[in-house]
């Protein structure tokens, strides 16, 4: 088996896919969170400011989802096919809601009527709440395992079987994390009364996240032992959960000092470290079979050919810096506090 930097190609592609989804979670996560708070802003100017804070970047953030999904399909087609078969309903709901969210952002300010703007405000906020929840539900099912039989066929039953208690808990925790992340971003982009209100909302958001994350973590340790096996076998890996706890504790500390730039960085690191924990818990598995461990999908039995992975790694090495450069350029261009003008939402 061919290797690069001491790692085989399937493992390297596993890291590439993980890195792309981490970028998506950090970037689109804050604008989901910003939208989730939208109905908490009562004044028209505040809602317009919140929309314009994400206006220049929200659609660019979704590029990371497209690239991540494409990388998953190209690198692990078996995983892609089985996951979408099993999670067909939440993925279709996700696509429907992400379309509604985009339409809400673009249509809201096209007409001046109060009922028109209120309708799209509700659509935008509800969509922004459901999107991270659905992503968390999918992640929860991946962590829990799925009924996969021979030929890696999904054999689940029930239209809403994906809404099991653990997946719902992960979905709520994901929503809470994104709401805190989004509040910090809005604090970086606003001032005045809205800034003061967001300071209060961030405290509520952090409490929401800490409680939901604590319950989900405790449930995981007690009832889903296969997710902690790797940590028990290699105690040195406990440094990652410890780092997560330190980062989570550092966010409110920095927020209390009004150092929201640093708080946003630590919030982003928290998201990355949580996904690293997921990767550690899963690897080398991608989808654990709850029917028979022999049918578990791994990075090896789900991967494309080594030649294909080698070629795609070359493209990834070229393309990823370009996407990073474009993203950095956009954020640098639209840095600073938001101002309302004739071209604003």
NORLIN-V483252 format. One record per backbone hydrogen bond with DSSP energy under -1.0 kcal/mol. CO is the residue of the C=O (numbers start at 1). NH is the residue of the N-H. Records with the same first field share a line. If there is no record, write none. Layout:
CO->NH + NH
This chain:
2->9
4->7
7->4
8->12
9->13
10->14
11->15
12->16
13->17
14->18
15->19
16->20
17->21
18->22
19->23
20->24
21->25
22->26
23->27
24->28
26->30
28->32
29->33
30->34
31->35
32->36
33->37
35->38
37->40
38->41
43->47
44->48
45->49
46->50
47->51
48->52
49->53
51->55
54->57 + 58
57->61
58->62
60->63
61->64
62->66
63->67
64->68
65->69
66->70
67->71
68->72
69->73
70->74
71->75
72->76
75->304
76->80
77->81
78->82
79->83
80->84
81->85
82->86
83->87
87->91
88->92
89->93
90->94
91->95
92->96
93->97
94->98
95->99
96->100
97->101
98->102
99->103
100->104
101->105
102->106
103->107
104->108
107->110
113->117
114->118
115->119
116->120
117->121
118->122
119->123
120->124
121->125
122->126
123->127
124->128
125->129
126->130
127->131
129->133
130->134
131->135
132->136
133->137
134->138
135->139
136->140
137->141
138->142
139->143
140->144
141->145
146->148 + 290
147->155
149->152
150->153
153->149
158->161
160->163
162->164
164->168
165->169
166->170
167->171
168->172
169->173
170->174
171->175
172->176
173->177
174->178
175->179
176->180
177->181
178->182
179->183
180->184
181->185
182->186
183->187
184->188
186->190
189->338
192->196
193->197
194->198
195->199
196->200
197->201
198->202
199->203
200->204
201->205
202->206
203->207
204->208
205->209
206->210
207->211
208->212
209->213
210->214
211->215
212->216
213->217
214->218
215->219
216->220
217->221
218->222
219->223
220->224
224->227
225->228
228->232
229->233
230->234
234->237
235->238
236->239
237->240
238->242
239->243
240->244
241->245
242->246
243->247
244->248
245->249
246->250
247->251
250->254
251->255
252->256
254->259
255->258
258->260
259->263
260->264
261->265
262->266
263->267
264->268
265->269
266->270
267->271
268->272
269->273
270->274
271->275
272->276
273->277
274->278
275->279
276->280
277->281
278->282
279->283
282->285
284->299
287->297
288->146
292->295
293->296
297->286 + 287
298->302
302->78
305->309
306->310
307->311
308->312
309->313
310->314
311->315
312->316
313->317
314->318
315->319
316->320
319->323
320->324
321->325
322->326
323->327
324->328
325->329
326->330
327->331
328->332
329->333
330->334
332->335
341->344
